[in-house]
Amino acid sequence: MKKINYKTKYKEQLKQNLENFNIKDKKNFKKN
């Protein structure tokens, strides 16, 4: 149970990081 929760939490964190990175990327792209 704990392992599954940890994996899910980790996946969500990765997803969030990806989304944040994409947003930063788009902003940088607009600047250029």
Order of alpha helices (4+ residues) and beta strands (2+ residues): alpha
